[in-house]
Amino acid sequence: MSGNVEFPMNGGDGANSYSKNSRYQVEAINLVKEMIKEAIAKNFDVTSPSFSSNTIRIADLGCSVGPNTFIAMKNILEAIEWRYHSKNLTSEMPEFQLFFNDHAYNDFNTLFTTLPPDRQYFAAGVPGSFYGRLFPKSSIHLMYSSFALQWLSKVPEELLDNGSLAWNKGKIHYTIASKEIADVYAAQFAKDMDTFFNARADEIIVGGMMILIMPGFADGVQYSQDPSCPFFYAFNQSLLDMVKLGMINEDEVDSFNLPLYATSPKEMTKLVERNGCFNIERMEVFADYNIPLLQS
Ligand SMILES: C[S@@+](CC[C@H](N)C(=O)[O-])C[C@H]1O[C@@H](n2cnc3c(N)ncnc32)[C@H](O)[C@@H]1O
C-alpha cells in the first residue's frame, strides 16, 4: 500500500460488512455518551448569537455506513435537546441538519437506505477527505469523528525508499519496526492533524465544539505494547509465510505499509497546542480507548 489512502470499510450488511463487524467501536460510542452530554451542557452555548439561525448543523467525519454513526448522532442530538430543556428554551428548539462525511467510495447507498425512519434531522452526505476543507466557513456547530483519525492521509514516502533509514523492509507497521520508522509515522500524523485542525477551525462557528474518539494508549506506553501489536505481527508473519510459499514476492511485502497510527494524550496535547486553533476541554483514556474533547 502506497500513496494517498482512500479506501472505505466494507459496505452492505453482509457477514463481512463494517456494520456487522464494528462492535468494538460502538462500545466506545456508548461509553462516552454521558461524557458528551456533560461536555455539551458545559461548553455548547446555545444562547450565543452564533446559534440564532435556528438550525444546528452537525458533521460526522469518517462516518462509514452505520449503524454506529446513527447511534452517535442520536446521542448528540439528545444531549443538545436536553441542553435546551435545561435552559427552558424548548419553544426555541432548533432544527437539525446532519452531514455524513466519508471518502467518495464509502457505501453511501447503504448509509442512506438505512437512515433511522424516526430521525428528527435533515440528512446530507459529504464525500471527500477530512484532511481538507469540506464545508463553508463558519457553518458547522459541532464536529464529531470516531475511529477515523487513526487513518493517515498517506503512507509516508520514506517507508518505501530503500535509501532511507526508515525503509520498512519486510515490515508492515511501526509497532513491530524500528524507532526511525515509528518517527516517520509520528511525523505524518502530526502533519495530518495540523491540516485537519486548520480545516475544522475554518468551518466551525465561534463557540462550536469538536468531539474526537480515537484509538490510542496512555502516556509512556511503548509502541510495542500497543494492544493491536499482536494483530499486526500475525498479519506481517502471514505475508512473510506467503513469500516463502511463492504466493507473493518480497517486493510486495516491502511496499505494503498500514497507514494507521494510534496517539497518546501527551502527543495530542502537543499537537493541539502547537496548532493553536483549539483548546482541549477534556481528554480521557478509557482502557485502550483515547477520547479527546476539543472546543474552538
Ligand atoms: C473504522 S471506520 C469508523 C466509522 C464510524 N465513525 C464508527 O465509529 O464506527 C473509519 C472510517 O473513516 C473513514 N476515513 C478514513 N480516512 C478518512 C478521510 N481522510 N476522510 C474521510 N473519511 C475517512 C473510512 O473510510 C472509514 O469509513
Ligand as a Chemical Component Dictionary entry (heavy atoms), coordinates in Angstrom:
data_LIG
# 
_chem_comp.id                   LIG 
_chem_comp.type                 NON-POLYMER 
_chem_comp.pdbx_formal_charge   0 
_chem_comp.three_letter_code    LIG 
# 
loop_
_chem_comp_atom.comp_id 
_chem_comp_atom.atom_id 
_chem_comp_atom.alt_atom_id 
_chem_comp_atom.type_symbol 
_chem_comp_atom.charge 
_chem_comp_atom.model_Cartn_x 
_chem_comp_atom.model_Cartn_y 
_chem_comp_atom.model_Cartn_z 
_chem_comp_atom.pdbx_ordinal 
LIG C1  C1  C 0  -13.332 2.433  11.342 1  
LIG S1  S1  S 1  -14.416 3.430  10.383 2  
LIG C2  C2  C 0  -15.285 4.312  11.655 3  
LIG C3  C3  C 0  -16.731 4.513  11.316 4  
LIG C4  C4  C 0  -17.582 5.173  12.383 5  
LIG N1  N1  N 0  -17.146 6.534  12.613 6  
LIG C5  C5  C 0  -17.563 4.404  13.685 7  
LIG O1  O1  O 0  -17.144 4.954  14.718 8  
LIG O2  O2  O -1 -17.956 3.237  13.688 9  
LIG C6  C6  C 0  -13.316 4.689  9.761  10 
LIG C7  C7  C 0  -13.951 5.486  8.641  11 
LIG O3  O3  O 0  -13.161 6.644  8.413  12 
LIG C8  C8  C 0  -13.118 6.870  7.018  13 
LIG N2  N2  N 0  -11.948 7.705  6.696  14 
LIG C9  C9  C 0  -10.641 7.415  6.874  15 
LIG N3  N3  N 0  -9.876  8.434  6.456  16 
LIG C10 C10 C 0  -10.732 9.390  6.013  17 
LIG C11 C11 C 0  -10.545 10.685 5.453  18 
LIG N4  N4  N 0  -9.309  11.182 5.269  19 
LIG N5  N5  N 0  -11.632 11.408 5.112  20 
LIG C12 C12 C 0  -12.891 10.921 5.289  21 
LIG N6  N6  N 0  -13.125 9.679  5.825  22 
LIG C13 C13 C 0  -12.065 8.928  6.166  23 
LIG C14 C14 C 0  -13.026 5.472  6.416  24 
LIG O4  O4  O 0  -13.386 5.462  5.047  25 
LIG C15 C15 C 0  -13.996 4.723  7.320  26 
LIG O5  O5  O 0  -15.292 4.717  6.809  27 
# 
loop_
_chem_comp_bond.comp_id 
_chem_comp_bond.atom_id_1 
_chem_comp_bond.atom_id_2 
_chem_comp_bond.value_order 
_chem_comp_bond.pdbx_ordinal 
LIG C1  S1  SING 1  
LIG S1  C2  SING 2  
LIG S1  C6  SING 3  
LIG C2  C3  SING 4  
LIG C3  C4  SING 5  
LIG C4  N1  SING 6  
LIG C4  C5  SING 7  
LIG C5  O1  DOUB 8  
LIG C5  O2  SING 9  
LIG C6  C7  SING 10 
LIG C7  O3  SING 11 
LIG C7  C15 SING 12 
LIG O3  C8  SING 13 
LIG C8  N2  SING 14 
LIG C8  C14 SING 15 
LIG N2  C9  SING 16 
LIG N2  C13 SING 17 
LIG C9  N3  DOUB 18 
LIG N3  C10 SING 19 
LIG C10 C11 SING 20 
LIG C10 C13 DOUB 21 
LIG C11 N4  SING 22 
LIG C11 N5  DOUB 23 
LIG N5  C12 SING 24 
LIG C12 N6  DOUB 25 
LIG N6  C13 SING 26 
LIG C14 O4  SING 27 
LIG C14 C15 SING 28 
LIG C15 O5  SING 29 
# 
